[in-house]
Amino acid sequence: MILRKPPFIQNELLFVYGTLLSGLSNHHHLQGATCLGPATLQGALFDLGEYPALLLTGKLSTPSGPVLGELYKIEAAHWPHLDALEEVDPASIEHSMYLRQTAEVLWLASSVPQVLRAQVYVYNWSLEGRLRIEHGDFRRHVSSTKL
């Protein structure tokens, strides 16, 4: 059963769009988290080879489009492990590959899509010259590049 007004706070929710997606290489790091279903956010997705990068702002993120992903409910104990996986350096923004930010996410699993605020890992280094994944779906991108 999906509740119409979810009892979530933004620090409990994580939007994933890359290798943390169900069935992909890093999904096992979400063991113990609860998948709430499909979701999207507005941004720009880029191909970094084995994993994607997401931008929410800046000239390379324009025009922004839907990025497809999944929404998870995360326990507080998961955050340090996920931050380490995403190479978030709490002592240095410059040395962090990704930064955890709050973004508006459209949760699609309810009978009426709902806008929620969730944490998302946003790429922190230069993406100049990187291929943009125009359709915003990393799972589809991985499938098409394996052909």
C-alpha positions as CSV (number, residue, x, y, z in Angstrom):
1,M,0.0,0.0,0.0
2,I,1.3,3.5,-0.9
3,L,0.4,6.3,1.4
4,R,-1.0,9.5,-0.2
5,K,1.0,11.7,2.2
6,P,4.3,10.0,2.8
7,P,5.6,10.4,6.3
8,F,9.1,11.1,5.1
9,I,11.6,13.8,5.8
10,Q,14.1,14.8,3.1
11,N,17.1,13.3,4.9
12,E,15.4,9.9,4.8
13,L,15.0,9.9,1.0
14,L,17.6,9.2,-1.6
15,F,17.1,9.5,-5.4
16,V,19.4,7.1,-7.3
17,Y,20.0,7.3,-11.1
18,G,23.1,5.3,-11.8
19,T,24.9,2.2,-10.6
20,L,22.8,2.2,-7.3
21,L,19.7,1.4,-9.4
22,S,18.1,-2.0,-8.8
23,G,19.9,-4.7,-10.8
24,L,23.0,-2.6,-11.5
25,S,26.6,-3.0,-10.1
26,N,26.3,-1.0,-6.8
27,H,22.8,-1.8,-5.9
28,H,23.9,-4.1,-3.1
29,H,25.1,-1.0,-1.2
30,L,21.4,-0.2,-0.6
31,Q,20.7,-3.4,1.3
32,G,18.4,-2.6,4.1
33,A,16.9,0.5,2.4
34,T,13.3,0.5,1.2
35,C,12.6,1.1,-2.5
36,L,9.7,3.4,-2.9
37,G,9.5,3.1,-6.6
38,P,10.3,5.1,-9.8
39,A,11.0,8.8,-9.7
40,T,12.4,11.5,-11.8
41,L,14.1,14.8,-11.3
42,Q,15.1,17.7,-13.6
43,G,18.8,17.7,-14.5
44,A,21.5,16.6,-17.0
45,L,23.1,13.1,-17.0
46,F,26.5,12.4,-18.4
47,D,28.5,9.3,-19.3
48,L,31.6,8.7,-17.3
49,G,32.1,5.1,-18.6
50,E,31.1,2.7,-15.8
51,Y,28.9,5.2,-14.0
52,P,27.1,8.5,-14.7
53,A,27.3,12.0,-13.5
54,L,24.4,14.3,-12.7
55,L,24.3,18.1,-12.8
56,L,21.4,20.1,-11.5
57,T,22.8,23.6,-12.2
58,G,25.4,25.3,-14.5
59,K,25.8,25.8,-18.2
60,L,26.2,22.1,-19.0
61,S,22.9,21.3,-17.3
62,T,21.0,23.5,-19.7
63,P,18.6,22.6,-21.0
64,S,17.6,20.3,-18.1
65,G,15.4,17.3,-18.7
66,P,14.0,14.4,-16.8
67,V,16.5,12.0,-15.2
68,L,15.0,8.6,-14.5
69,G,15.7,6.8,-11.3
70,E,14.4,5.3,-8.1
71,L,13.5,6.7,-4.7
72,Y,14.7,5.0,-1.5
73,K,14.0,5.4,2.2
74,I,17.4,5.4,3.9
75,E,18.3,4.9,7.5
76,A,20.7,7.4,9.0
77,A,23.4,4.7,9.4
78,H,23.5,4.3,5.6
79,W,24.7,7.8,4.8
80,P,28.4,7.5,5.8
81,H,28.8,4.3,3.8
82,L,27.0,5.8,0.7
83,D,29.0,9.1,1.1
84,A,32.2,7.1,1.0
85,L,31.1,5.1,-2.0
86,E,30.3,8.4,-3.9
87,E,33.7,9.8,-2.7
88,V,32.2,12.6,-0.7
89,D,35.0,14.1,1.4
90,P,33.4,15.9,4.3
91,A,36.6,17.8,5.0
92,S,37.0,19.1,1.4
93,I,34.5,20.1,-1.2
94,E,37.2,20.3,-3.8
95,H,38.3,16.7,-3.2
96,S,34.7,15.4,-3.3
97,M,33.8,13.6,-6.6
98,Y,30.1,13.9,-5.7
99,L,28.3,16.2,-3.3
100,R,25.1,15.2,-1.6
101,Q,22.4,17.8,-2.2
102,T,18.7,18.2,-1.7
103,A,16.5,18.3,-4.8
104,E,12.9,18.1,-5.8
105,V,12.0,14.7,-7.1
106,L,8.8,13.6,-8.8
107,W,7.7,10.3,-7.1
108,L,5.8,8.3,-9.7
109,A,4.8,5.3,-7.5
110,S,1.7,6.9,-6.0
111,S,-1.7,7.0,-7.7
112,V,-1.0,10.7,-8.2
113,P,2.7,11.7,-8.8
114,Q,4.0,13.7,-5.9
115,V,6.9,16.2,-5.6
116,L,9.1,15.3,-2.6
117,R,12.5,16.6,-1.5
118,A,15.2,14.0,-1.5
119,Q,19.0,13.7,-1.2
120,V,20.9,13.1,-4.5
121,Y,24.6,12.7,-5.4
122,V,25.6,15.5,-7.8
123,Y,28.9,15.4,-9.7
124,N,31.4,18.0,-8.4
125,W,34.2,18.0,-11.0
126,S,34.4,19.2,-14.6
127,L,32.3,17.5,-17.3
128,E,33.6,19.4,-20.2
129,G,33.9,17.2,-23.3
130,R,31.8,14.4,-21.7
131,L,28.9,12.8,-23.6
132,R,25.5,13.8,-22.3
133,I,22.9,11.1,-21.9
134,E,20.1,13.0,-23.6
135,H,17.3,10.7,-22.6
136,G,18.3,10.8,-18.9
137,D,18.0,7.0,-18.4
138,F,21.3,5.4,-17.3
139,R,19.9,1.9,-17.3
140,R,18.8,2.3,-21.0
141,H,22.1,3.9,-21.8
142,V,24.0,0.9,-20.4
143,S,21.8,-1.5,-22.3
144,S,22.4,0.3,-25.6
145,T,26.1,0.6,-25.2
146,K,26.5,-3.2,-24.6
147,L,25.0,-4.0,-28.0
